[in-house]
Amino acid sequence: MRVVGRRSETGRPLADQGALARTAALLRRTPALVPRGVYRFDSFAEADRWLTETIQRTHARPSRTTSSASAGR
């Protein structure tokens, strides 16, 4: 077996990934973009359309944190 290169493990990549995911969930104010479960679709296009609509609904649901006065700046 031939080794081409080695990846150096700097820091804790899995812990950093978890922190990033928690931060994104806090900013989103919802735990997930898409509800858990198994979904079946007839085509990739249908699945893509459903995923896009679901993510858009998730983003539209929470109220804004900025005031209307600061939004115009």
C-alpha positions in Angstrom: 0.0 0.0 0.0 1.3 3.4 -0.9 0.7 6.5 1.2 0.4 9.7 -0.8 -0.1 12.2 2.0 -1.1 12.6 5.6 -3.8 14.8 7.0 -2.7 16.6 10.1 -5.3 16.7 12.8 -5.2 20.2 14.2 -7.6 21.0 17.0 -10.7 19.0 17.5 -12.5 19.0 14.1 -15.6 17.1 15.3 -16.1 19.4 18.3 -15.7 22.5 16.1 -18.3 21.1 13.7 -20.7 20.6 16.6 -20.2 24.1 17.8 -20.8 25.5 14.3 -24.0 23.4 14.0 -25.3 24.7 17.4 -24.5 28.3 16.5 -26.3 27.9 13.1 -29.4 26.5 14.9 -29.4 29.4 17.4 -29.2 31.9 14.6 -31.9 30.1 12.7 -34.0 29.7 15.9 -35.2 26.3 14.8 -33.4 23.0 15.4 -33.5 21.7 11.8 -34.1 23.0 8.3 -36.1 19.8 7.4 -38.2 17.7 9.7 -36.8 14.3 10.5 -38.2 11.3 8.7 -38.1 9.2 5.6 -39.4 10.8 2.5 -40.1 9.1 -0.8 -40.3 10.9 -4.1 -41.0 9.9 -7.7 -38.1 11.9 -9.1 -35.0 13.9 -8.0 -36.7 17.0 -9.4 -39.7 16.5 -7.0 -37.4 15.9 -4.1 -35.4 19.0 -4.8 -38.5 21.1 -5.2 -39.9 19.8 -1.8 -36.6 20.4 -0.1 -36.3 24.0 -1.4 -39.9 24.8 -0.3 -39.4 23.2 3.1 -36.3 25.2 3.8 -38.0 28.4 2.7 -40.9 27.8 5.0 -38.5 27.1 7.9 -36.8 30.4 7.3 -40.0 32.4 6.9 -41.5 31.0 10.1 -39.5 32.7 12.9 -40.0 36.4 13.6 -37.2 38.9 12.8 -34.9 40.0 15.5 -34.1 43.4 14.0 -36.4 46.3 14.6 -38.3 47.9 11.8 -36.3 51.2 12.4 -32.9 49.5 11.9 -34.0 47.6 8.8 -34.1 50.7 6.7 -30.5 51.7 7.4 
